[in-house]
Amino acid sequence: MASSKLLRQPRWFRFLPRSLSSVRLFSDLPCQHPVSVTQPQNVIDPKSNNKFNEASSTPSSLKEPELAKFSAIADTWWDSEGPFKPLHKMNPTRLAFIRSTLCRHFGKDPLSARPFEGLRIIDVGCGGGILSEPLARMGATVTGIDAVEKNIKIARLHADLDPTTSTIEYCCTTAEKLVDEKRKFDAVISLEVVEHVADPAEFCKSLAALTVHEGATVVSTVNRSMRSYATAIVAAEYLLQWLPKGTHQWSSFLTPEELTMILKRASIDVKEMAGFVYNPLTGRWSLSDDVSVNFIAFGSKET
């Protein structure tokens, strides 16, 4: 059965060394569920992103309209029923993929309560910290960066509520600036970010530059397909109103082939890929070999 499914996959899929039939096992692994706590409202200067006008030797991939868009809703990051509800719902499934792939890559025990002990992980585009916190609880030394200062302030306030997550290093900066600073990490993770940057290829080069030799890179995004237009934009933003209107631009989405090639040119060899599928009856996301809408890729640094 698994082999017949593999033969029906697109041509790019057959270049990956592992079949996606194995990806279905990832959702069976234990994962940390982030605690959903409504964050107290804070008065923060909405013009606080001006620091990114400072000179840098590396071109920035930021889009100012995208920064303004997410700055406007930053106070709602830890409201599990707010604009970021889809990410809260998807987070356990994202973490299942990350736990499985990183544990296998680094030879860690996926059944351990703290399988990422000893690993330096950076969450690029961390938002309010809904991914950074469970990574820290799994033992990683976590750095979370975001170009929106309001996001970083919300993330810091929430992380300080728990001694386990208070160790997270949050910085209002960009991947490009950390490359200039020669920072390196065992694993670089950037989820639902690449579709919001001005130049995905340059952004992925920065992710690769932050990854140590033979380290891991994990990227998730939305496929540029007719199905994604119908579900991620028409349904999610206009019909169901899960997301604010204008959150996504369909033309900015990347196909799995495009992301694989962009990462390859940045010296990241994509090893595994899986799709996220939503079940409206249970309200839960699961991993699948269906990459027609949301998908996630794991790769390793070649050089």
Backbone as CSV, one residue per row, in Angstrom:
resi,resn,N_x,N_y,N_z,CA_x,CA_y,CA_z,C_x,C_y,C_z
1,MET,0.830,-1.206,0.000,0.000,0.000,0.000,0.855,1.242,0.000
2,ALA,1.902,1.270,0.866,2.760,2.449,0.953,3.467,2.707,-0.369
3,SER,3.936,1.619,-1.035,4.661,1.807,-2.279,3.767,2.328,-3.376
4,SER,2.507,1.858,-3.442,1.588,2.345,-4.460,1.268,3.808,-4.256
5,LYS,1.176,4.251,-2.997,0.933,5.666,-2.719,2.132,6.499,-3.144
6,LEU,3.313,5.972,-2.934,4.511,6.695,-3.295,4.564,6.931,-4.796
7,LEU,4.165,5.954,-5.585,4.202,6.081,-7.034,3.252,7.136,-7.546
8,ARG,2.226,7.443,-6.760,1.256,8.446,-7.197,1.682,9.845,-6.804
9,GLN,2.804,9.991,-6.101,3.241,11.307,-5.683,3.827,12.074,-6.852
10,PRO,3.852,13.414,-6.790,4.475,14.218,-7.830,5.943,13.854,-7.989
11,ARG,6.527,14.240,-9.144,7.889,13.864,-9.467,8.887,14.328,-8.422
12,TRP,8.689,15.571,-7.884,9.646,16.089,-6.907,9.691,15.250,-5.648
13,PHE,8.552,14.644,-5.321,8.459,13.879,-4.077,9.348,12.655,-4.108
14,ARG,9.521,12.072,-5.282,10.286,10.835,-5.367,11.784,11.073,-5.204
15,PHE,12.210,12.342,-5.225,13.617,12.632,-4.994,13.959,12.610,-3.517
16,LEU,12.968,12.647,-2.635,13.246,12.627,-1.208,13.585,11.212,-0.774
17,PRO,14.519,11.050,0.148,15.011,9.717,0.512,14.056,8.892,1.331
18,ARG,13.061,9.538,1.959,12.111,8.770,2.761,10.719,8.986,2.209
19,SER,9.884,7.948,2.240,8.527,8.105,1.753,7.676,8.791,2.802
20,LEU,6.680,9.514,2.346,5.817,10.225,3.278,4.901,9.279,4.042
21,SER,4.885,8.019,3.653,4.080,7.089,4.441,4.615,6.995,5.855
22,SER,5.940,7.217,6.009,6.513,7.170,7.351,6.153,8.397,8.153
23,VAL,5.836,9.493,7.462,5.512,10.730,8.159,4.265,10.573,9.002
24,ARG,3.375,9.717,8.602,2.138,9.537,9.354,2.408,9.061,10.783
25,LEU,3.563,8.439,11.007,3.896,7.968,12.340,4.222,9.116,13.282
26,PHE,4.596,10.279,12.734,5.030,11.381,13.573,3.930,11.818,14.526
27,SER,2.696,11.848,14.057,1.609,12.331,14.894,1.316,11.396,16.052
28,ASP,1.871,10.201,16.009,1.660,9.263,17.110,2.624,9.504,18.258
29,LEU,3.659,10.318,18.010,4.643,10.567,19.048,4.138,11.602,20.032
30,PRO,4.587,11.529,21.294,4.144,12.515,22.272,4.691,13.880,21.939
31,CYS,3.924,14.933,22.200,4.387,16.282,21.947,3.890,17.192,23.046
32,GLN,4.605,18.291,23.231,4.247,19.252,24.247,3.124,20.143,23.734
33,HIS,2.070,20.280,24.500,0.996,21.185,24.134,1.203,22.507,24.844
34,PRO,1.312,23.600,24.098,1.499,24.881,24.757,0.288,25.259,25.577
35,VAL,0.528,25.882,26.724,-0.571,26.321,27.569,-1.186,27.562,26.968
36,SER,-2.479,27.554,26.751,-3.159,28.706,26.188,-3.595,29.622,27.308
37,VAL,-2.944,30.768,27.414,-3.247,31.734,28.446,-3.479,33.075,27.788
38,THR,-4.539,33.732,28.127,-4.798,35.040,27.568,-3.820,36.031,28.172
39,GLN,-3.019,36.666,27.321,-1.999,37.597,27.786,-2.625,38.934,28.154
40,PRO,-2.289,39.503,29.332,-2.781,40.814,29.680,-2.374,41.829,28.630
41,GLN,-3.264,42.793,28.372,-2.989,43.808,27.380,-1.893,44.730,27.880
42,ASN,-1.008,45.128,26.974,0.099,45.990,27.336,0.157,47.163,26.382
43,VAL,0.493,48.326,26.897,0.620,49.508,26.070,2.040,49.547,25.532
44,ILE,2.180,49.340,24.235,3.489,49.274,23.610,3.490,50.194,22.397
45,ASP,4.570,50.921,22.204,4.664,51.873,21.115,4.534,51.174,19.772
46,PRO,3.501,51.465,18.969,3.315,50.791,17.685,4.368,51.175,16.662
47,LYS,5.182,52.184,16.937,6.198,52.597,15.984,7.571,52.055,16.367
48,SER,7.587,50.999,17.153,8.838,50.518,17.736,9.689,49.693,16.793
49,ASN,9.316,49.563,15.512,10.097,48.760,14.594,11.110,49.570,13.805
50,ASN,11.306,50.844,14.157,12.194,51.696,13.394,13.642,51.251,13.450
51,LYS,14.007,50.434,14.445,15.391,49.986,14.565,15.826,49.185,13.347
52,PHE,14.896,48.681,12.548,15.264,47.875,11.401,15.628,48.716,10.201
53,ASN,15.625,50.056,10.374,16.138,50.921,9.343,17.645,51.081,9.459
54,GLU,18.240,50.513,10.551,19.671,50.602,10.744,20.400,49.846,9.639
55,ALA,21.604,50.299,9.323,22.370,49.686,8.238,22.807,48.284,8.614
56,SER,22.838,47.414,7.613,23.313,46.046,7.796,24.035,45.641,6.539
57,SER,25.089,44.847,6.676,25.842,44.410,5.509,25.069,43.384,4.702
58,THR,24.002,42.806,5.286,23.172,41.832,4.596,21.826,42.447,4.266
59,PRO,21.379,42.377,3.000,20.081,42.954,2.649,18.963,42.326,3.465
60,SER,18.003,43.126,3.889,16.895,42.620,4.681,15.792,42.085,3.780
61,SER,15.144,41.005,4.217,14.038,40.431,3.453,12.686,40.876,4.010
62,LEU,12.693,41.880,4.891,11.456,42.321,5.537,10.527,43.051,4.576
63,LYS,9.235,42.878,4.806,8.210,43.655,4.130,7.551,44.537,5.180
64,GLU,7.677,45.841,5.043,7.118,46.742,6.044,5.612,46.550,6.250
65,PRO,4.809,46.359,5.171,3.367,46.132,5.390,3.089,44.880,6.224
66,GLU,3.931,43.850,6.067,3.748,42.624,6.850,4.042,42.885,8.320
67,LEU,5.079,43.679,8.597,5.407,44.019,9.985,4.250,44.767,10.637
68,ALA,3.701,45.728,9.909,2.585,46.514,10.454,1.365,45.640,10.704
69,LYS,1.139,44.699,9.809,-0.020,43.801,9.918,0.030,42.972,11.197
70,PHE,1.190,42.395,11.479,1.316,41.538,12.660,1.515,42.339,13.939
71,SER,2.053,43.531,13.809,2.172,44.399,14.984,0.795,44.782,15.509
72,ALA,-0.159,44.950,14.596,-1.503,45.383,14.984,-2.238,44.352,15.831
73,ILE,-1.871,43.076,15.689,-2.575,42.025,16.436,-1.651,41.309,17.424
74,ALA,-0.508,41.909,17.734,0.492,41.264,18.593,-0.040,40.927,19.980
75,ASP,-0.929,41.776,20.519,-1.434,41.550,21.870,-2.284,40.279,21.996
76,THR,-2.650,39.680,20.864,-3.561,38.528,20.901,-2.834,37.188,20.747
77,TRP,-1.503,37.186,20.778,-0.768,35.951,20.515,-1.173,34.805,21.436
78,TRP,-1.428,35.071,22.702,-1.736,33.996,23.630,-3.231,33.858,23.902
79,ASP,-4.035,34.457,23.055,-5.481,34.253,23.096,-5.795,33.111,22.136
80,SER,-6.033,31.935,22.677,-6.227,30.738,21.844,-7.498,30.789,21.011
81,GLU,-8.365,31.761,21.260,-9.579,31.931,20.456,-9.495,33.175,19.581
82,GLY,-8.317,33.814,19.526,-8.139,35.039,18.770,-7.637,34.791,17.360
83,PRO,-7.004,35.803,16.751,-6.545,35.693,15.363,-5.534,34.577,15.129
84,PHE,-4.833,34.171,16.199,-3.830,33.122,16.031,-4.360,31.745,16.435
85,LYS,-5.657,31.619,16.529,-6.273,30.337,16.875,-5.804,29.198,15.960
86,PRO,-5.727,29.395,14.621,-5.264,28.294,13.770,-3.866,27.795,14.134
87,LEU,-2.969,28.705,14.522,-1.622,28.285,14.905,-1.631,27.531,16.232
88,HIS,-2.470,27.962,17.173,-2.589,27.232,18.438,-3.089,25.813,18.177
89,LYS,-4.047,25.684,17.266,-4.598,24.366,16.944,-3.563,23.487,16.242
90,MET,-2.753,24.114,15.381,-1.775,23.374,14.589,-0.499,23.055,15.373
91,ASN,-0.263,23.767,16.445,1.020,23.674,17.142,1.393,22.253,17.593
92,PRO,0.498,21.474,18.196,0.888,20.106,18.592,1.355,19.254,17.418
93,THR,0.735,19.452,16.246,1.115,18.677,15.066,2.452,19.150,14.522
94,ARG,2.673,20.451,14.527,3.980,20.973,14.105,5.078,20.427,15.012
95,LEU,4.819,20.412,16.314,5.807,19.930,17.280,6.073,18.434,17.134
96,ALA,5.049,17.674,16.751,5.243,16.238,16.542,6.235,15.991,15.408
97,PHE,6.108,16.750,14.328,7.033,16.620,13.200,8.436,17.037,13.617
98,ILE,8.539,18.158,14.318,9.839,18.677,14.750,10.517,17.702,15.708
99,ARG,9.760,17.198,16.676,10.330,16.242,17.643,10.867,15.013,16.925
100,SER,10.089,14.451,16.031,10.480,13.220,15.362,11.707,13.421,14.476
101,THR,11.688,14.462,13.638,12.790,14.656,12.694,14.081,15.058,13.410
102,LEU,13.992,15.950,14.386,15.198,16.377,15.085,15.781,15.258,15.944
103,CYS,14.922,14.494,16.595,15.424,13.375,17.412,16.136,12.354,16.539
104,ARG,15.581,12.052,15.384,16.222,11.090,14.495,17.544,11.658,13.955
105,HIS,17.541,12.941,13.603,18.731,13.551,13.019,19.872,13.640,14.031
106,PHE,19.551,14.006,15.263,20.590,14.212,16.278,20.778,13.001,17.202
107,GLY,20.071,11.913,16.923,20.224,10.712,17.730,19.670,10.855,19.132
108,LYS,18.559,11.571,19.268,17.920,11.788,20.568,16.747,10.825,20.751
109,ASP,16.339,10.651,22.000,15.225,9.768,22.323,13.905,10.545,22.222
110,PRO,13.056,10.245,21.239,11.804,10.992,21.078,10.814,10.763,22.208
111,LEU,11.021,9.725,23.007,10.118,9.437,24.113,10.550,10.121,25.407
112,SER,11.702,10.753,25.374,12.199,11.469,26.552,11.359,12.718,26.793
113,ALA,11.236,13.111,28.055,10.506,14.342,28.380,11.253,15.571,27.894
114,ARG,12.585,15.485,27.813,13.417,16.605,27.370,14.387,16.113,26.289
115,PRO,13.839,15.767,25.116,14.684,15.168,24.069,15.665,16.148,23.427
116,PHE,15.431,17.453,23.570,16.295,18.432,22.917,17.393,18.977,23.832
117,GLU,17.617,18.303,24.946,18.670,18.709,25.868,19.999,18.799,25.122
118,GLY,20.690,19.929,25.276,21.981,20.106,24.641,21.935,20.717,23.254
119,LEU,20.733,20.917,22.696,20.613,21.491,21.358,20.342,22.992,21.434
120,ARG,21.003,23.742,20.564,20.737,25.174,20.428,19.780,25.354,19.252
121,ILE,18.595,25.858,19.534,17.569,26.007,18.502,17.138,27.461,18.416
122,ILE,17.007,27.962,17.195,16.481,29.305,16.989,15.130,29.226,16.287
123,ASP,14.176,29.995,16.786,12.833,30.101,16.212,12.784,31.446,15.492
124,VAL,12.902,31.422,14.166,12.954,32.641,13.360,11.536,33.060,12.989
125,GLY,11.151,34.255,13.428,9.772,34.697,13.263,8.918,34.082,14.357
126,CYS,9.395,34.226,15.600,8.795,33.505,16.735,7.443,34.060,17.169
127,GLY,7.078,35.264,16.719,5.812,35.837,17.161,5.790,35.997,18.664
128,GLY,4.699,35.542,19.276,4.563,35.643,20.721,5.182,34.504,21.493
129,GLY,5.830,33.570,20.798,6.551,32.492,21.479,5.798,31.189,21.622
130,ILE,4.742,30.981,20.826,3.950,29.767,21.019,4.680,28.500,20.578
131,LEU,5.723,28.641,19.770,6.570,27.492,19.435,7.811,27.468,20.314
132,SER,8.386,28.625,20.584,9.614,28.699,21.382,9.432,28.069,22.762
133,GLU,8.297,28.324,23.392,8.091,27.823,24.753,8.091,26.299,24.835
134,PRO,7.327,25.585,24.024,7.397,24.124,24.116,8.759,23.565,23.730
135,LEU,9.484,24.234,22.831,10.837,23.789,22.506,11.736,23.884,23.737
136,ALA,11.583,24.972,24.501,12.355,25.128,25.737,11.969,24.068,26.762
137,ARG,10.677,23.747,26.837,10.231,22.719,27.786,10.757,21.347,27.404
138,MET,11.090,21.171,26.128,11.679,19.909,25.680,13.191,19.905,25.830
139,GLY,13.735,20.904,26.537,15.142,20.877,26.909,16.075,21.695,26.050
140,ALA,15.593,22.289,24.954,16.475,23.042,24.065,16.892,24.372,24.680
141,THR,18.064,24.835,24.274,18.468,26.209,24.559,17.924,27.044,23.412
142,VAL,16.892,27.839,23.676,16.104,28.460,22.618,16.388,29.951,22.492
143,THR,16.545,30.387,21.249,16.576,31.803,20.898,15.379,32.063,19.996
144,GLY,14.588,33.064,20.327,13.452,33.435,19.498,13.649,34.840,18.968
145,ILE,13.529,35.004,17.649,13.693,36.339,17.075,12.472,36.708,16.243
146,ASP,12.174,37.990,16.231,11.061,38.495,15.435,11.342,39.957,15.107
147,ALA,10.883,40.394,13.950,11.118,41.768,13.518,10.108,42.745,14.109
148,VAL,9.074,42.218,14.775,8.057,43.069,15.398,8.344,43.145,16.893
149,GLU,8.699,44.322,17.371,9.093,44.464,18.769,7.948,44.145,19.729
150,LYS,6.728,44.455,19.335,5.579,44.115,20.190,5.485,42.604,20.405
151,ASN,5.763,41.840,19.353,5.755,40.381,19.491,6.771,39.926,20.526
152,ILE,7.978,40.489,20.469,9.042,40.096,21.390,8.674,40.463,22.826
153,LYS,8.072,41.616,23.030,7.688,42.018,24.384,6.606,41.094,24.940
154,ILE,5.643,40.722,24.095,4.602,39.777,24.524,5.224,38.421,24.841
155,ALA,6.129,37.951,23.979,6.792,36.657,24.183,7.588,36.650,25.487
156,ARG,8.314,37.736,25.751,9.123,37.819,26.962,8.256,37.818,28.216
157,LEU,7.173,38.595,28.192,6.275,38.655,29.338,5.677,37.289,29.641
158,HIS,5.262,36.573,28.595,4.628,35.276,28.794,5.637,34.227,29.241
159,ALA,6.833,34.250,28.668,7.854,33.264,29.039,8.268,33.413,30.496
160,ASP,8.261,34.637,30.992,8.679,34.882,32.372,7.690,34.343,33.401
161,LEU,6.515,33.910,32.949,5.531,33.342,33.864,5.924,31.938,34.322
162,ASP,6.862,31.309,33.608,7.257,29.930,33.901,8.782,29.861,33.961
163,PRO,9.354,29.381,35.062,10.820,29.292,35.158,11.453,28.469,34.041
164,THR,10.719,27.479,33.528,11.263,26.635,32.465,11.459,27.401,31.172
165,THR,10.579,28.351,30.908,10.661,29.106,29.663,11.317,30.472,29.830
166,SER,11.570,30.871,31.057,12.179,32.183,31.298,13.612,32.251,30.798
167,THR,14.188,31.099,30.470,15.562,31.061,29.965,15.645,31.373,28.472
168,ILE,14.504,31.462,27.777,14.514,31.735,26.332,15.131,33.100,26.063
169,GLU,16.022,33.160,25.093,16.617,34.423,24.669,15.759,35.010,23.547
170,TYR,15.021,36.058,23.836,14.216,36.719,22.820,14.914,37.990,22.347
171,CYS,14.945,38.183,21.036,15.588,39.356,20.458,14.731,39.921,19.342
172,CYS,14.582,41.238,19.338,13.901,41.914,18.238,14.954,42.199,17.171
173,THR,15.097,41.279,16.243,16.113,41.387,15.204,15.691,40.537,14.018
174,THR,16.576,40.397,13.057,16.281,39.600,11.869,17.324,38.503,11.697
175,ALA,16.983,37.508,10.884,17.936,36.438,10.596,19.183,37.002,9.931
176,GLU,18.993,37.982,9.048,20.132,38.574,8.340,21.114,39.232,9.308
177,LYS,20.593,39.904,10.324,21.484,40.553,11.282,22.244,39.539,12.133
178,LEU,21.603,38.421,12.449,22.316,37.391,13.206,23.393,36.734,12.359
179,VAL,23.167,36.666,11.040,24.211,36.162,10.141,25.415,37.092,10.200
180,ASP,25.158,38.401,10.189,26.247,39.374,10.314,27.024,39.180,11.613
181,GLU,26.317,38.744,12.660,26.945,38.542,13.970,27.607,37.168,14.102
182,LYS,27.550,36.375,13.015,28.181,35.043,12.981,27.553,34.068,13.981
183,ARG,26.272,34.224,14.266,25.594,33.300,15.174,25.343,31.977,14.466
184,LYS,25.397,30.876,15.220,25.174,29.549,14.669,24.302,28.744,15.630
185,PHE,23.477,27.845,15.053,22.567,27.032,15.853,22.535,25.612,15.311
186,ASP,22.266,24.661,16.208,22.147,23.267,15.777,20.926,23.064,14.892
187,ALA,19.841,23.761,15.222,18.610,23.650,14.436,18.005,25.042,14.250
188,VAL,17.615,25.317,13.018,16.975,26.593,12.673,15.558,26.288,12.218
189,ILE,14.582,26.882,12.890,13.177,26.615,12.600,12.481,27.921,12.235
190,SER,11.733,27.897,11.145,10.969,29.074,10.724,9.641,28.599,10.149
191,LEU,8.591,28.782,10.924,7.283,28.257,10.548,6.309,29.372,10.169
192,GLU,5.668,29.198,9.017,4.687,30.166,8.512,5.277,31.575,8.449
193,VAL,6.506,31.679,7.966,7.178,32.980,7.852,7.588,33.277,6.415
194,VAL,8.118,32.286,5.703,8.721,32.524,4.396,7.731,33.138,3.404
195,GLU,6.428,32.878,3.571,5.442,33.453,2.650,5.199,34.932,2.914
196,HIS,5.778,35.456,3.993,5.583,36.866,4.340,6.815,37.730,4.071
197,VAL,7.906,37.134,3.569,9.127,37.909,3.335,9.192,38.381,1.890
198,ALA,10.044,39.382,1.646,10.151,39.973,0.311,10.891,39.068,-0.663
199,ASP,11.905,38.365,-0.172,12.734,37.524,-1.039,12.963,36.171,-0.363
200,PRO,12.137,35.180,-0.667,12.266,33.868,-0.020,13.640,33.232,-0.198
201,ALA,14.257,33.410,-1.359,15.564,32.797,-1.604,16.625,33.385,-0.678
202,GLU,16.655,34.702,-0.548,17.624,35.345,0.331,17.348,35.003,1.797
203,PHE,16.050,34.933,2.145,15.684,34.570,3.510,16.180,33.167,3.847
204,CYS,15.989,32.227,2.929,16.437,30.855,3.168,17.956,30.757,3.210
205,LYS,18.649,31.611,2.470,20.111,31.652,2.565,20.538,32.062,3.980
206,SER,19.786,32.990,4.562,20.091,33.410,5.935,19.835,32.281,6.918
207,LEU,18.742,31.541,6.725,18.465,30.393,7.588,19.598,29.380,7.496
208,ALA,20.077,29.145,6.274,21.168,28.187,6.083,22.447,28.677,6.745
209,ALA,22.702,29.985,6.639,23.920,30.550,7.227,23.915,30.455,8.747
210,LEU,22.721,30.421,9.353,22.611,30.303,10.802,22.738,28.861,11.280
211,THR,22.678,27.911,10.337,22.703,26.482,10.683,24.128,25.945,10.662
212,VAL,24.500,25.224,11.708,25.835,24.632,11.749,25.951,23.544,10.691
213,HIS,27.195,23.172,10.352,27.426,22.086,9.411,26.758,20.810,9.921
214,GLU,25.973,20.183,9.067,25.204,18.977,9.385,24.121,19.246,10.430
215,GLY,23.773,20.518,10.605,22.662,20.863,11.473,21.340,20.683,10.740
216,ALA,20.257,21.090,11.388,18.919,20.870,10.840,18.206,22.194,10.577
217,THR,17.409,22.214,9.520,16.575,23.363,9.193,15.153,22.870,8.948
218,VAL,14.186,23.528,9.576,12.774,23.154,9.411,12.008,24.400,8.975
219,VAL,11.282,24.272,7.877,10.515,25.387,7.330,9.113,24.903,6.993
220,SER,8.106,25.690,7.352,6.739,25.368,6.940,6.134,26.577,6.250
221,THR,5.206,26.309,5.351,4.556,27.384,4.605,3.267,26.852,3.985
222,VAL,2.727,27.603,3.016,1.483,27.219,2.349,1.756,27.049,0.859
223,ASN,1.275,25.974,0.299,1.450,25.674,-1.119,0.647,26.664,-1.979
224,ARG,1.220,27.054,-3.100,0.507,27.929,-4.040,-0.308,27.051,-5.005
225,SER,-1.472,26.650,-4.515,-2.355,25.789,-5.294,-3.759,26.370,-5.268
226,MET,-4.614,25.902,-6.151,-5.998,26.374,-6.144,-6.702,25.973,-4.862
227,ARG,-6.325,24.815,-4.343,-6.938,24.369,-3.090,-6.543,25.281,-1.929
228,SER,-5.284,25.737,-1.926,-4.863,26.628,-0.845,-5.564,27.978,-0.954
229,TYR,-5.810,28.435,-2.175,-6.542,29.702,-2.339,-7.949,29.562,-1.766
230,ALA,-8.570,28.415,-2.031,-9.940,28.196,-1.565,-10.005,28.035,-0.049
231,THR,-9.025,27.355,0.534,-9.093,27.056,1.969,-8.375,28.080,2.838
232,ALA,-7.119,28.420,2.482,-6.315,29.295,3.335,-6.703,30.763,3.222
233,ILE,-7.326,31.137,2.101,-7.700,32.539,1.927,-9.217,32.717,1.938
234,VAL,-9.909,32.130,0.970,-11.358,32.333,0.886,-12.067,31.819,2.137
235,ALA,-11.792,30.570,2.516,-12.468,29.984,3.679,-11.953,30.559,4.996
236,ALA,-10.629,30.496,5.207,-10.059,30.871,6.510,-10.190,32.363,6.811
237,GLU,-10.051,33.219,5.779,-10.063,34.663,6.022,-11.444,35.301,5.827
238,TYR,-12.221,34.794,4.875,-13.473,35.469,4.533,-14.718,34.736,5.026
239,LEU,-14.755,33.421,4.876,-15.956,32.680,5.278,-15.941,32.346,6.776
240,LEU,-14.908,31.647,7.229,-14.818,31.251,8.633,-14.250,32.354,9.518
241,GLN,-13.538,33.301,8.909,-12.924,34.425,9.623,-11.992,33.949,10.750
242,TRP,-11.260,32.881,10.471,-10.249,32.410,11.409,-9.082,33.384,11.471
243,LEU,-8.795,34.029,10.343,-7.668,34.946,10.227,-8.173,36.307,9.757
244,PRO,-7.471,37.382,10.130,-7.838,38.704,9.612,-7.728,38.726,8.091
245,LYS,-8.639,39.403,7.438,-8.602,39.513,5.977,-7.296,40.160,5.543
246,GLY,-6.681,39.575,4.525,-5.418,40.099,4.037,-4.194,39.504,4.697
247,THR,-4.395,38.503,5.570,-3.253,37.869,6.235,-2.302,37.258,5.212
248,HIS,-2.851,36.632,4.199,-2.025,35.967,3.193,-2.236,36.555,1.803
249,GLN,-1.180,36.497,1.003,-1.235,36.821,-0.417,-0.919,35.537,-1.180
250,TRP,-1.886,35.065,-1.983,-1.725,33.774,-2.649,-0.472,33.741,-3.514
251,SER,-0.138,34.851,-4.152,1.030,34.901,-5.030,2.342,34.736,-4.270
252,SER,2.308,34.926,-2.955,3.525,34.788,-2.141,3.744,33.374,-1.635
253,PHE,2.773,32.491,-1.829,2.928,31.106,-1.409,3.988,30.417,-2.267
254,LEU,4.587,29.355,-1.733,5.593,28.576,-2.449,5.116,27.146,-2.628
255,THR,5.368,26.582,-3.792,5.068,25.171,-3.991,6.154,24.334,-3.317
256,PRO,5.886,23.063,-3.027,6.927,22.205,-2.448,8.175,22.121,-3.330
257,GLU,7.972,22.099,-4.656,9.116,22.064,-5.569,9.968,23.313,-5.423
258,GLU,9.314,24.471,-5.349,10.045,25.730,-5.235,10.819,25.815,-3.924
259,LEU,10.173,25.452,-2.818,10.851,25.508,-1.529,12.038,24.548,-1.493
260,THR,11.857,23.347,-2.042,12.940,22.367,-2.080,14.133,22.896,-2.858
261,MET,13.872,23.533,-4.011,14.957,24.066,-4.831,15.625,25.264,-4.168
262,ILE,14.833,26.142,-3.555,15.399,27.301,-2.859,16.323,26.848,-1.733
263,LEU,15.870,25.871,-0.950,16.693,25.365,0.146,17.931,24.647,-0.385
264,LYS,17.787,23.915,-1.469,18.925,23.206,-2.062,20.005,24.192,-2.478
265,ARG,19.598,25.296,-3.095,20.567,26.311,-3.523,21.219,27.008,-2.340
266,ALA,20.571,26.916,-1.177,21.136,27.493,0.049,21.926,26.452,0.847
267,SER,22.195,25.290,0.233,22.959,24.189,0.847,22.171,23.439,1.911
268,ILE,20.832,23.506,1.838,19.980,22.707,2.721,19.343,21.594,1.891
269,ASP,19.657,20.365,2.231,19.123,19.205,1.508,17.849,18.724,2.194
270,VAL,16.707,18.889,1.542,15.433,18.489,2.126,15.358,16.968,2.201
271,LYS,15.151,16.457,3.406,15.116,15.013,3.640,13.694,14.482,3.795
272,GLU,12.836,15.261,4.433,11.469,14.805,4.702,10.494,15.967,4.556
273,MET,9.295,15.624,4.158,8.247,16.622,3.984,6.902,15.996,4.336
274,ALA,6.035,16.786,4.921,4.694,16.302,5.268,3.694,17.437,5.137
275,GLY,2.449,17.067,4.950,1.387,18.061,4.885,0.604,18.089,6.186
276,PHE,-0.084,19.201,6.412,-0.995,19.332,7.548,-2.419,19.293,7.013
277,VAL,-3.231,18.453,7.607,-4.619,18.316,7.172,-5.536,18.575,8.360
278,TYR,-6.543,19.416,8.142,-7.480,19.788,9.213,-8.749,18.957,9.119
279,ASN,-9.181,18.419,10.269,-10.430,17.671,10.344,-11.479,18.556,11.007
280,PRO,-12.449,19.053,10.251,-13.446,19.962,10.828,-14.352,19.295,11.860
281,LEU,-14.445,17.974,11.827,-15.296,17.266,12.787,-14.657,17.212,14.176
282,THR,-13.337,17.011,14.202,-12.636,16.929,15.489,-11.979,18.254,15.869
283,GLY,-11.818,19.141,14.878,-11.140,20.410,15.136,-9.646,20.244,15.324
284,ARG,-9.087,19.148,14.813,-7.670,18.863,15.003,-6.933,18.765,13.669
285,TRP,-5.631,19.058,13.746,-4.758,18.898,12.597,-3.984,17.593,12.730
286,SER,-3.631,17.011,11.596,-2.811,15.801,11.608,-1.822,15.856,10.454
287,LEU,-0.753,15.068,10.562,0.234,14.983,9.498,-0.253,14.033,8.423
288,SER,0.086,14.356,7.181,-0.427,13.595,6.045,0.564,13.669,4.895
289,ASP,0.359,12.847,3.876,1.156,12.974,2.656,0.519,13.963,1.683
290,ASP,-0.538,14.637,2.105,-1.217,15.643,1.292,-0.576,17.007,1.543
291,VAL,0.225,17.478,0.595,0.933,18.757,0.750,0.291,19.856,-0.098
292,SER,-0.963,19.700,-0.434,-1.615,20.644,-1.344,-1.933,21.986,-0.701
293,VAL,-1.931,22.060,0.641,-2.196,23.338,1.309,-1.027,23.642,2.255
294,ASN,-1.147,23.309,3.524,-0.059,23.554,4.481,0.929,22.400,4.449
295,PHE,2.223,22.724,4.471,3.221,21.652,4.505,4.453,22.110,5.260
296,ILE,5.260,21.150,5.685,6.463,21.402,6.479,7.599,20.551,5.929
297,ALA,8.803,21.119,5.904,9.958,20.418,5.348,11.103,20.410,6.343
298,PHE,11.798,19.290,6.411,12.997,19.137,7.239,14.185,18.891,6.329
299,GLY,15.290,19.612,6.572,16.491,19.402,5.788,17.732,19.506,6.644
300,SER,18.863,19.089,6.084,20.129,19.179,6.810,21.113,20.037,6.018
301,LYS,21.998,20.700,6.748,22.991,21.589,6.133,24.096,20.744,5.508
302,GLU,24.320,20.946,4.208,25.291,20.124,3.483,26.723,20.605,3.697
303,THR,26.932,21.910,3.640,28.291,22.432,3.770,28.337,23.582,4.754
